[in-house]
Amino acid sequence: MEEWQAIARLKAGDISGLETLVHTYQRRAVGAALLITCDPDLAQDIVQTAFLRVYERIDQFHSGRPFGPWFLQSVVNDAKKATTRAKRHISLEEPAGSDGDNPKQLPAGAGGDPAILLERAETHAVVRAALQQLSLPQRTLIVQRYYLGFSEAEMAAAQACPPGTIKSRLHAGREHLRRLLSPLRITTAGSDSEE
């Protein structure tokens, strides 16, 4: 089913249209929410709530607009709010610094080579840890631009600010991330030169 057909079904009160939208956007939405919140359970909850809100409020969606950016922006906004609220409450159940990573969960796409899978998993963990050290606004912009593929114009429109402001903030976020990841590049370069 095409996305526009799914939206039309939802607007007609047929919940089956939601299945297509979930299938299309759930993975990216959860990934974005996870990168912002650093909490897998919270990310899942945010996305589930966002899909329920789509079903309940689909009549407010203008069918002439693309659904993806509209939906993903709402997930990003909810993830930012949830992260801000979570910072006010400290969990006593999970040790400080725990990011909920599952070391057994390795990234796909390495052709099954365990060494490549392990190296990619370690790199992903380092990048996620560096992202967590960014401020929430910087982390959000980096996720929107480089994970979700939002244009600077889309981001500026969503935040009601000039595109130059987004460009400047992105630059600052990239520079901060580059500084945080520079030890990784030195280690990688050093290990390459030793072989």
ROTOR-383283 format. One record per residue (C-alpha): x, y, z; residue number from 0; residue in three letters. Coordinates in Angstrom, 1 decimal. Example, Ala and Ser with C-alpha at 12.3 -4.5 7.8 and 13.67 -1.06 7.14 Angstrom:
BEGIN
      x      y      z   i  aa
   12.3   -4.5    7.8   0 ALA
   13.7   -1.1    7.1   1 SER
END
This chain:
BEGIN
      x      y      z   i  aa
    0.0    0.0    0.0   0 MET
    1.3    3.5   -0.9   1 GLU
    1.8    6.0    1.9   2 GLU
   -0.9    8.3    0.6   3 TRP
   -3.3    5.4    0.6   4 GLN
   -2.4    4.5    4.1   5 ALA
   -3.1    8.1    5.2   6 ILE
   -6.4    8.1    3.3   7 ALA
   -7.4    4.9    5.1   8 ARG
   -6.5    6.4    8.5   9 LEU
   -8.5    9.6    7.7  10 LYS
  -11.5    7.3    6.9  11 ALA
  -11.1    5.7   10.3  12 GLY
   -9.5    2.5    9.1  13 ASP
   -6.6    1.6   11.4  14 ILE
   -5.1   -0.8    8.8  15 SER
   -3.4    2.2    7.2  16 GLY
   -1.2    2.6   10.3  17 LEU
    0.5   -0.7    9.5  18 GLU
    2.1    0.7    6.4  19 THR
    3.3    3.8    8.2  20 LEU
    4.7    1.8   11.1  21 VAL
    6.5   -0.5    8.6  22 HIS
    8.0    2.4    6.7  23 THR
    9.0    4.7    9.6  24 TYR
    9.4    2.7   12.8  25 GLN
   13.1    1.7   12.4  26 ARG
   14.3    5.2   11.6  27 ARG
   12.0    6.8   14.3  28 ALA
   13.3    4.5   17.0  29 VAL
   16.9    5.0   15.8  30 GLY
   16.5    8.8   16.0  31 ALA
   14.8    8.6   19.4  32 ALA
   17.5    6.3   20.7  33 LEU
   20.3    8.5   19.5  34 LEU
   18.7   11.5   21.3  35 ILE
   17.5    9.8   24.5  36 THR
   20.2    7.2   24.9  37 CYS
   17.6    4.9   26.4  38 ASP
   16.2    2.0   24.3  39 PRO
   13.0    1.5   26.3  40 ASP
   12.2    5.2   26.3  41 LEU
   12.9    5.4   22.6  42 ALA
   10.4    2.6   21.9  43 GLN
    7.8    4.3   24.1  44 ASP
    8.2    7.6   22.4  45 ILE
    7.7    6.1   18.9  46 VAL
    4.8    4.0   20.0  47 GLN
    3.1    7.1   21.5  48 THR
    3.9    9.0   18.3  49 ALA
    2.2    6.4   16.1  50 PHE
   -0.9    6.4   18.5  51 LEU
   -1.0   10.2   18.2  52 ARG
   -0.9    9.8   14.4  53 VAL
   -3.9    7.6   14.5  54 TYR
   -5.8    9.8   16.9  55 GLU
   -4.9   13.1   15.1  56 ARG
   -4.6   12.1   11.5  57 ILE
   -7.3   14.5   10.5  58 ASP
   -5.0   17.4   11.5  59 GLN
   -2.4   16.2    9.0  60 PHE
   -2.5   18.1    5.6  61 HIS
   -2.3   15.4    3.0  62 SER
   -0.4   17.7    0.6  63 GLY
    2.7   17.6    2.9  64 ARG
    5.2   14.7    3.1  65 PRO
    4.4   12.5    6.0  66 PHE
    7.9   11.4    6.9  67 GLY
    9.5   14.7    7.9  68 PRO
    6.3   15.7    9.7  69 TRP
    6.2   12.4   11.7  70 PHE
   10.0   12.2   12.4  71 LEU
   10.1   15.8   13.6  72 GLN
    7.4   15.0   16.1  73 SER
    9.5   12.0   17.3  74 VAL
   12.5   14.2   17.6  75 VAL
   10.5   16.8   19.6  76 ASN
    9.2   14.1   21.9  77 ASP
   12.6   12.6   22.4  78 ALA
   14.0   16.1   23.3  79 LYS
   11.3   16.6   25.9  80 LYS
   11.6   13.2   27.3  81 ALA
   15.4   13.6   27.7  82 THR
   15.0   16.9   29.4  83 THR
   12.5   15.4   31.9  84 ARG
   14.7   12.3   32.4  85 ALA
   17.6   14.5   33.4  86 LYS
   15.6   15.7   36.3  87 ARG
   15.1   12.2   37.6  88 HIS
   18.0   10.0   38.4  89 ILE
   17.4    6.2   38.3  90 SER
   18.8    4.3   41.2  91 LEU
   18.4    1.0   39.4  92 GLU
   20.9    1.5   36.6  93 GLU
   24.5    2.4   37.3  94 PRO
   25.8    5.8   36.2  95 ALA
   27.2    5.8   32.7  96 GLY
   25.2    2.8   31.6  97 SER
   23.8    3.5   28.2  98 ASP
   21.7    0.3   27.8  99 GLY
   23.9   -1.0   25.0 100 ASP
   23.8   -4.7   24.4 101 ASN
   27.3   -5.8   23.5 102 PRO
   25.9   -8.9   21.8 103 LYS
   23.8   -6.8   19.4 104 GLN
   26.2   -6.2   16.5 105 LEU
   25.5   -4.0   13.4 106 PRO
   24.4   -5.8   10.3 107 ALA
   25.9   -5.6    6.9 108 GLY
   29.5   -6.9    7.5 109 ALA
   29.0  -10.0    5.5 110 GLY
   29.1  -12.2    8.6 111 GLY
   32.8  -11.6    9.3 112 ASP
   33.0  -11.6   13.1 113 PRO
   36.0   -9.4   13.2 114 ALA
   34.4   -6.8   11.0 115 ILE
   31.1   -7.0   13.0 116 LEU
   33.0   -6.6   16.3 117 LEU
   35.0   -3.6   15.0 118 GLU
   31.8   -1.9   13.7 119 ARG
   30.0   -2.6   17.0 120 ALA
   32.9   -1.0   18.9 121 GLU
   32.9    2.0   16.6 122 THR
   29.1    2.4   16.9 123 HIS
   29.5    2.3   20.7 124 ALA
   32.2    5.0   20.7 125 VAL
   30.2    7.2   18.4 126 VAL
   27.0    6.8   20.6 127 ARG
   29.1    7.6   23.7 128 ALA
   30.4   10.7   22.0 129 ALA
   26.9   11.7   20.9 130 LEU
   25.8   11.4   24.5 131 GLN
   28.4   13.9   25.5 132 GLN
   27.0   16.6   23.2 133 LEU
   24.4   19.0   24.6 134 SER
   20.9   18.0   23.8 135 LEU
   20.4   20.7   21.2 136 PRO
   23.6   19.7   19.4 137 GLN
   22.8   16.0   19.6 138 ARG
   19.4   16.6   18.2 139 THR
   20.7   18.6   15.2 140 LEU
   23.3   16.0   14.4 141 ILE
   20.7   13.2   14.5 142 VAL
   18.2   15.2   12.4 143 GLN
   20.9   16.1    9.7 144 ARG
   23.0   13.0    9.5 145 TYR
   20.7   10.2   10.7 146 TYR
   17.3   11.4    9.4 147 LEU
   18.7   13.3    6.5 148 GLY
   16.7   16.5    7.2 149 PHE
   17.9   19.5    5.1 150 SER
   19.0   22.6    6.9 151 GLU
   16.0   24.4    5.5 152 ALA
   13.6   21.8    7.0 153 GLU
   15.4   22.0   10.4 154 MET
   15.2   25.8   10.3 155 ALA
   11.5   25.7    9.5 156 ALA
   10.8   23.2   12.3 157 ALA
   12.7   25.4   14.8 158 GLN
   11.4   28.7   13.4 159 ALA
   14.9   30.2   13.0 160 CYS
   17.0   31.3   10.1 161 PRO
   18.9   28.6    8.1 162 PRO
   22.2   30.3    9.0 163 GLY
   21.5   29.7   12.7 164 THR
   21.1   26.0   12.0 165 ILE
   24.2   25.9    9.8 166 LYS
   26.2   27.6   12.7 167 SER
   24.8   25.2   15.3 168 ARG
   25.5   22.2   13.1 169 LEU
   29.1   23.4   12.6 170 HIS
   29.6   23.8   16.4 171 ALA
   28.1   20.3   17.0 172 GLY
   30.3   18.7   14.3 173 ARG
   33.4   20.3   15.7 174 GLU
   32.5   19.2   19.3 175 HIS
   31.9   15.7   18.0 176 LEU
   35.2   15.7   16.0 177 ARG
   37.1   16.7   19.2 178 ARG
   35.4   13.9   21.1 179 LEU
   36.2   11.3   18.4 180 LEU
   39.8   12.5   17.7 181 SER
   41.3    9.8   20.0 182 PRO
   39.5    7.2   18.0 183 LEU
   41.1    8.5   14.7 184 ARG
   44.5    8.5   16.3 185 ILE
   44.1    4.9   17.6 186 THR
   42.8    3.7   14.3 187 THR
   45.6    5.5   12.3 188 ALA
   48.2    4.1   14.8 189 GLY
   46.9    0.5   14.5 190 SER
   46.8    0.8   10.7 191 ASP
   50.4    2.0   10.6 192 SER
   51.6   -0.9   12.8 193 GLU
   50.4   -3.5   10.4 194 GLU
END
